[in-house]
Amino acid sequence: MSVIYWFSLFIVFYTYLGYGIVLYVLVRIRRVLKGERRVLPLGFYQPTLTLVVAAYNEESLILDKIKNTLALEYDRNKLKIIFVTDGSTDNTPDIVSRFSEITLLHSEGRLGKINAMRRAMETVETEIVVFTDANTFLNPQALSLIARHYYDPKVGAVSGEKRVMQDEKSDATAGEGFYWQYESMLKKWDSELYSVVGAAGELFSVRRILYRHVEMDTILDDFMISLRIAEQGYRIVYEPNAYASELPSDNIEEELKRKIRIAAGGIQSIVRLKHLLNPIKHGLLSFQYISHRVLRWTATPFLLILTFIVNIYLSIYDESSIYDLLMAGQCLFYLMAFAGWILEKRKIKVKLLFVPYYFCIMNYAVLAGMVRYFKGSQSAVWEKAKRKSA
């Protein structure tokens, strides 16, 4: 039982903290041996680029999104802007159509984001394609920051950063902002070591020539598109200074809905990208993929439960006091998560408690996502989460 306990505890620790430590050490070693990766000055390289914005019933903010898009700093002779309004039933298409600088691709029927992206890609002729969502806002230099990385022919995709805006009111998802800060740090190190393992749909780009359509039932299209470029031998670079800002989920129920969908998509991706689990063939990419993604979406949530149950057994039947201390630590952590849940219901903001609460919500979402995927009840059509109002 002690062997099972320490093995489970090690995997849990490695998944959430240990990989970050190992990654940091490997990056430091790489810097000593090869130096830091070279990044070109801003504006030095600007290939032809198409910005694709997918929108569905975004009437309340589409005008702000358009203004934000038209304010982006990029050579206008090399930039094309496409808005794809897949199945929108409000005034989103009418608002977009007022702007001559934007190409509108509107479809009456709602067939999902993947179909919308396919329609857009049929019209793209530029070297680079940047995808972003209608409910996110880019910083002015985002496109230029992304484009400069494509000077390196080994770069096949570039991912920007997702930033979650916080407010000073009751914040049910304070842990979401903390989580993305930690994720951003890991992505920086992943990118410097070799490659990011998957791009975030809020802001990511690809070489058009490397783009491959994904299956129509794909749940995490951004993740699959980017990793299928990585499996061809190209790097996915992370550019944290190019960012997409969005408001947090309106409440924890909305955030949970989003996380469950991501978890279901994660399992689907692992099944379809199973060859990436072979480090003999894919080397460093496999190591990063397994460490950063696969463990989180498969074994670790179960090992959290197993660790708690086995710890109870060892606390009772093993004379070593270390198991009592570890049991107390686990109990304290989950009590903090429970307190975070209670306070969230009462709209009371204590970020110290929301972090363990958010951690537990994430792992519950993985388990729920697995159930949804294997039951075949997760639709590929995106159901957007409600966001806080600005």
C-alpha positions as CSV (number, residue, x, y, z in Angstrom):
1,M,0.0,0.0,0.0
2,S,2.8,2.4,0.7
3,V,4.3,1.8,-2.7
4,I,0.9,2.6,-4.3
5,Y,0.6,5.7,-2.2
6,W,4.1,7.1,-2.9
7,F,3.8,6.3,-6.6
8,S,0.4,8.0,-6.9
9,L,1.5,11.0,-4.8
10,F,4.6,11.4,-7.1
11,I,2.5,11.4,-10.3
12,V,0.1,14.0,-8.8
13,F,3.1,16.2,-7.7
14,Y,4.8,15.7,-11.0
15,T,1.7,16.6,-13.0
16,Y,1.1,19.9,-11.3
17,L,4.4,21.1,-9.9
18,G,7.2,18.6,-10.7
19,Y,7.0,19.0,-14.5
20,G,7.4,22.8,-14.0
21,I,10.6,22.2,-12.0
22,V,12.0,19.7,-14.5
23,L,11.1,22.0,-17.4
24,Y,12.8,25.0,-15.7
25,V,16.0,22.9,-15.2
26,L,16.0,21.7,-18.8
27,V,15.5,25.2,-20.1
28,R,18.5,26.4,-18.0
29,I,20.6,23.6,-19.4
30,R,19.6,24.4,-22.9
31,R,20.5,28.1,-22.5
32,V,24.0,27.1,-21.2
33,L,24.6,24.7,-24.2
34,K,22.9,26.6,-27.0
35,G,22.1,30.1,-25.7
36,E,18.6,31.7,-25.7
37,R,16.4,31.3,-28.7
38,R,16.7,34.3,-31.1
39,V,13.7,36.5,-31.6
40,L,13.5,39.1,-34.4
41,P,12.8,42.7,-33.7
42,L,9.2,43.8,-34.0
43,G,8.2,44.6,-37.6
44,F,11.3,43.0,-39.1
45,Y,9.4,40.3,-40.8
46,Q,5.7,40.7,-41.9
47,P,4.5,38.0,-44.3
48,T,1.0,38.1,-45.9
49,L,-1.5,37.3,-43.2
50,T,-5.2,36.6,-42.8
51,L,-7.0,37.2,-39.6
52,V,-10.1,34.9,-39.1
53,V,-12.7,35.8,-36.5
54,A,-15.4,33.2,-35.7
55,A,-18.6,34.8,-34.3
56,Y,-21.9,33.4,-33.2
57,N,-24.6,35.7,-31.9
58,E,-22.2,38.3,-30.6
59,E,-24.3,41.4,-31.3
60,S,-23.6,42.9,-27.9
61,L,-19.8,43.2,-28.4
62,I,-19.2,42.7,-32.1
63,L,-18.8,46.4,-32.8
64,D,-16.1,46.6,-30.1
65,K,-14.4,43.6,-31.6
66,I,-14.4,45.2,-35.0
67,K,-12.9,48.4,-33.7
68,N,-10.3,46.4,-31.9
69,T,-9.5,44.5,-35.0
70,L,-9.2,47.5,-37.3
71,A,-6.8,49.1,-34.8
72,L,-4.3,46.3,-35.0
73,E,-0.9,47.4,-36.2
74,Y,0.1,45.5,-39.4
75,D,0.9,46.4,-42.9
76,R,-2.5,46.9,-44.5
77,N,-1.3,45.8,-47.9
78,K,-0.4,42.4,-46.4
79,L,-3.4,41.9,-44.2
80,K,-6.9,40.4,-44.9
81,I,-9.6,40.3,-42.3
82,I,-12.4,37.7,-42.4
83,F,-15.4,37.4,-40.0
84,V,-17.2,34.1,-40.2
85,T,-20.7,34.4,-38.6
86,D,-21.8,30.8,-38.4
87,G,-25.5,30.5,-37.9
88,S,-25.9,33.9,-36.1
89,T,-29.6,34.8,-35.7
90,D,-29.1,38.2,-34.3
91,N,-27.7,41.4,-35.9
92,T,-24.0,40.2,-35.9
93,P,-23.8,39.7,-39.7
94,D,-25.5,43.1,-40.4
95,I,-23.1,45.0,-38.2
96,V,-20.0,43.3,-39.7
97,S,-21.3,44.0,-43.3
98,R,-21.1,47.8,-42.7
99,F,-17.3,47.6,-42.8
100,S,-15.7,47.5,-46.2
101,E,-12.3,46.5,-44.7
102,I,-13.8,43.2,-43.6
103,T,-14.8,40.2,-45.6
104,L,-18.0,38.7,-44.2
105,L,-18.7,35.0,-44.6
106,H,-22.2,34.3,-43.3
107,S,-24.1,31.0,-43.2
108,E,-27.7,30.8,-42.2
109,G,-27.4,27.3,-40.6
110,R,-25.3,26.7,-37.6
111,L,-22.8,23.9,-38.4
112,G,-20.2,24.7,-35.8
113,K,-16.9,26.4,-35.6
114,I,-15.0,23.8,-37.5
115,N,-17.2,24.1,-40.5
116,A,-16.8,27.9,-40.2
117,M,-13.1,27.6,-40.2
118,R,-13.2,25.3,-43.2
119,R,-15.2,27.9,-45.1
120,A,-12.8,30.6,-44.2
121,M,-9.7,28.5,-45.2
122,E,-11.2,27.9,-48.6
123,T,-10.7,31.6,-49.3
124,V,-7.3,32.1,-47.7
125,E,-4.3,32.7,-49.9
126,T,-1.9,34.3,-47.5
127,E,1.2,32.7,-46.0
128,I,0.0,32.9,-42.4
129,V,-3.5,32.5,-40.9
130,V,-4.4,33.8,-37.4
131,F,-7.5,32.6,-35.7
132,T,-9.2,34.4,-32.8
133,D,-12.6,34.5,-31.1
134,A,-15.2,37.3,-31.3
135,N,-15.4,37.7,-27.5
136,T,-11.6,38.4,-27.1
137,F,-9.7,41.6,-27.7
138,L,-6.1,41.6,-29.0
139,N,-3.4,44.1,-28.1
140,P,-2.4,46.4,-31.0
141,Q,0.9,44.7,-31.8
142,A,-0.4,41.1,-31.5
143,L,-0.2,40.3,-35.3
144,S,3.3,41.7,-35.7
145,L,4.6,39.9,-32.6
146,I,3.2,36.6,-34.0
147,A,4.3,37.1,-37.6
148,R,8.0,37.7,-36.8
149,H,8.4,34.0,-35.6
150,Y,7.7,32.7,-39.0
151,Y,11.0,33.9,-40.3
152,D,12.3,30.7,-38.8
153,P,11.3,27.9,-41.3
154,K,11.1,25.4,-38.5
155,V,8.2,27.2,-36.9
156,G,4.8,25.9,-38.1
157,A,2.5,27.5,-35.6
158,V,2.5,30.4,-33.1
159,S,0.2,30.6,-30.1
160,G,-0.6,33.9,-28.3
161,E,-1.5,34.2,-24.7
162,K,-5.0,34.1,-23.1
163,R,-5.5,36.7,-20.4
164,V,-8.4,36.5,-18.1
165,M,-9.6,39.9,-17.0
166,Q,-10.5,40.2,-13.3
167,D,-12.8,42.6,-11.6
168,E,-13.0,43.8,-8.0
169,K,-16.5,42.4,-7.5
170,S,-17.4,39.0,-6.3
171,D,-15.2,36.8,-8.4
172,A,-16.3,33.2,-8.5
173,T,-13.4,32.2,-10.8
174,A,-10.4,33.9,-9.1
175,G,-8.6,30.6,-9.5
176,E,-9.0,30.8,-13.3
177,G,-6.7,33.8,-13.5
178,F,-4.1,32.2,-11.2
179,Y,-4.3,29.0,-13.3
180,W,-3.6,30.9,-16.5
181,Q,-0.7,32.7,-15.0
182,Y,0.9,29.4,-14.1
183,E,0.0,27.9,-17.5
184,S,1.6,30.9,-19.3
185,M,4.9,30.3,-17.4
186,L,4.9,26.6,-18.4
187,K,4.2,27.5,-22.0
188,K,7.1,29.9,-22.1
189,W,9.4,27.2,-20.9
190,D,7.8,24.6,-23.2
191,S,8.4,26.9,-26.2
192,E,12.0,27.6,-25.3
193,L,12.8,24.0,-24.7
194,Y,11.2,22.8,-27.9
195,S,7.5,23.3,-28.6
196,V,4.2,24.3,-26.9
197,V,1.9,21.3,-26.8
198,G,-1.2,22.7,-28.3
199,A,-2.5,26.2,-29.0
200,A,-5.3,28.1,-27.3
201,G,-8.2,29.0,-29.6
202,E,-8.4,32.5,-28.3
203,L,-5.4,33.5,-30.4
204,F,-3.3,31.1,-32.5
205,S,-1.8,31.0,-36.0
206,V,-0.5,28.5,-38.5
207,R,1.4,28.4,-41.8
208,R,-1.3,28.0,-44.4
209,I,0.6,25.4,-46.3
210,L,0.7,23.2,-43.2
211,Y,-2.9,23.5,-42.2
212,R,-4.9,20.3,-42.3
213,H,-8.7,20.0,-41.8
214,V,-9.6,18.1,-38.7
215,E,-12.6,15.7,-38.4
216,M,-16.0,17.5,-38.2
217,D,-16.7,16.0,-34.8
218,T,-13.5,17.4,-33.3
219,I,-14.1,19.1,-30.0
220,L,-10.8,20.9,-29.5
221,D,-10.1,22.0,-33.1
222,D,-7.3,24.5,-32.1
223,F,-5.5,21.8,-30.1
224,M,-5.7,19.2,-32.9
225,I,-4.8,21.6,-35.7
226,S,-1.7,22.8,-33.9
227,L,-0.5,19.4,-32.8
228,R,-0.9,17.9,-36.2
229,I,1.5,20.6,-37.4
230,A,3.9,19.7,-34.6
231,E,3.8,16.0,-35.5
232,Q,5.0,17.0,-39.0
233,G,8.3,18.1,-37.3
234,Y,7.5,21.8,-36.9
235,R,7.7,23.8,-33.6
236,I,4.7,25.6,-32.0
237,V,6.1,28.8,-30.5
238,Y,4.5,30.7,-27.6
239,E,4.4,34.5,-27.9
240,P,3.2,35.8,-24.5
241,N,3.3,39.5,-25.6
242,A,0.6,38.8,-28.2
243,Y,-2.5,38.3,-26.1
244,A,-6.2,37.9,-26.3
245,S,-8.1,39.4,-23.3
246,E,-11.5,38.0,-22.2
247,L,-13.7,38.4,-19.2
248,P,-13.9,35.4,-16.8
249,S,-16.8,33.1,-16.8
250,D,-20.0,34.5,-15.3
251,N,-19.9,31.9,-12.5
252,I,-18.4,28.6,-11.5
253,E,-21.2,26.7,-13.2
254,E,-20.3,28.3,-16.5
255,E,-16.6,27.7,-16.0
256,L,-17.4,24.1,-15.1
257,K,-19.4,23.6,-18.3
258,R,-16.4,24.9,-20.3
259,K,-13.9,22.7,-18.5
260,I,-16.0,19.6,-19.0
261,R,-16.1,20.3,-22.7
262,I,-12.3,20.8,-22.8
263,A,-11.8,17.6,-20.8
264,A,-14.0,15.6,-23.2
265,G,-12.0,17.1,-26.1
266,G,-8.8,16.2,-24.4
267,I,-9.7,12.5,-24.2
268,Q,-10.7,12.6,-27.9
269,S,-7.4,14.3,-28.8
270,I,-5.4,11.7,-26.9
271,V,-7.2,8.9,-28.7
272,R,-6.6,10.5,-32.1
273,L,-3.0,11.5,-31.4
274,K,-2.0,8.3,-29.8
275,H,1.1,8.1,-31.9
276,L,2.4,11.1,-30.1
277,L,2.7,8.9,-27.0
278,N,5.8,7.3,-28.7
279,P,8.9,9.1,-27.5
280,I,11.1,6.9,-29.8
281,K,9.4,8.5,-32.8
282,H,8.7,12.0,-31.5
283,G,11.3,12.5,-28.8
284,L,11.1,15.7,-26.8
285,L,7.6,16.5,-28.1
286,S,6.2,13.3,-26.7
287,F,7.9,14.0,-23.3
288,Q,6.3,17.5,-23.2
289,Y,2.9,16.2,-24.5
290,I,2.6,13.4,-21.9
291,S,3.9,15.6,-19.0
292,H,1.9,18.7,-19.7
293,R,-1.3,17.3,-21.2
294,V,-1.9,13.6,-21.1
295,L,-1.4,13.1,-17.3
296,R,-3.8,15.9,-16.5
297,W,-6.5,14.5,-18.8
298,T,-6.2,10.8,-17.8
299,A,-4.5,9.3,-14.7
300,T,-4.0,12.2,-12.3
301,P,-7.6,12.9,-11.3
302,F,-8.0,9.2,-10.4
303,L,-4.7,9.2,-8.5
304,L,-5.9,12.2,-6.4
305,I,-8.8,10.0,-5.2
306,L,-6.6,7.0,-4.8
307,T,-4.0,8.9,-2.8
308,F,-6.6,10.2,-0.4
309,I,-8.1,6.7,0.2
310,V,-4.8,4.9,0.6
311,N,-3.6,7.7,3.0
312,I,-6.5,6.9,5.2
313,Y,-5.5,3.3,5.3
314,L,-1.9,4.1,6.0
315,S,-2.8,6.6,8.8
316,I,-4.7,3.8,10.6
317,Y,-2.4,0.9,10.0
318,D,1.1,2.3,9.6
319,E,3.0,3.6,12.6
320,S,4.9,6.3,10.7
321,S,3.7,9.8,11.6
322,I,4.5,11.0,8.1
323,Y,1.2,9.6,6.9
324,D,-0.7,11.4,9.6
325,L,0.9,14.7,8.6
326,L,0.1,14.1,4.9
327,M,-3.4,13.1,5.8
328,A,-3.8,16.3,7.7
329,G,-2.5,18.3,4.8
330,Q,-4.9,16.7,2.4
331,C,-7.8,17.3,4.7
332,L,-6.9,20.9,5.1
333,F,-6.6,21.4,1.3
334,Y,-10.0,19.9,0.7
335,L,-11.6,21.8,3.6
336,M,-10.3,25.0,2.0
337,A,-11.8,23.9,-1.3
338,F,-15.1,23.2,0.4
339,A,-15.0,26.6,2.1
340,G,-14.3,28.2,-1.3
341,W,-17.4,26.5,-2.6
342,I,-19.5,27.8,0.3
343,L,-18.2,31.3,-0.1
344,E,-18.7,31.2,-3.8
345,K,-22.4,30.4,-3.2
346,R,-22.6,33.5,-0.9
347,K,-20.7,35.7,-3.4
348,I,-17.8,36.3,-0.9
349,K,-14.4,36.8,-2.4
350,V,-11.4,35.0,-0.7
351,K,-8.9,34.2,-3.4
352,L,-6.8,32.0,-1.1
353,L,-9.8,29.6,-0.9
354,F,-10.8,29.8,-4.6
355,V,-7.5,28.4,-5.7
356,P,-8.0,25.0,-4.1
357,Y,-11.7,25.1,-5.1
358,Y,-10.8,25.8,-8.7
359,F,-8.2,23.0,-8.6
360,C,-10.9,20.5,-7.4
361,I,-13.4,21.8,-10.0
362,M,-10.8,21.3,-12.8
363,N,-10.2,17.7,-11.8
364,Y,-13.9,17.0,-11.4
365,A,-14.4,18.4,-14.9
366,V,-11.8,15.9,-16.2
367,L,-13.8,13.0,-14.8
368,A,-17.1,14.4,-16.0
369,G,-15.5,15.0,-19.4
370,M,-14.4,11.4,-19.7
371,V,-17.9,10.2,-18.9
372,R,-19.3,12.6,-21.5
373,Y,-16.8,11.5,-24.2
374,F,-17.2,7.8,-23.7
375,K,-21.0,8.2,-23.6
376,G,-20.8,10.1,-26.9
377,S,-22.8,13.0,-25.5
378,Q,-20.4,15.8,-26.1
379,S,-21.3,17.8,-29.2
380,A,-18.5,19.3,-31.3
381,V,-20.8,22.4,-31.8
382,W,-19.4,25.0,-29.4
383,E,-21.8,26.2,-26.6
384,K,-20.3,29.3,-25.4
385,A,-20.0,30.0,-21.7
386,K,-21.6,33.1,-20.3
387,R,-19.0,35.7,-19.4
388,K,-19.1,38.6,-16.9
389,S,-20.2,41.9,-18.4
390,A,-17.6,44.6,-18.8
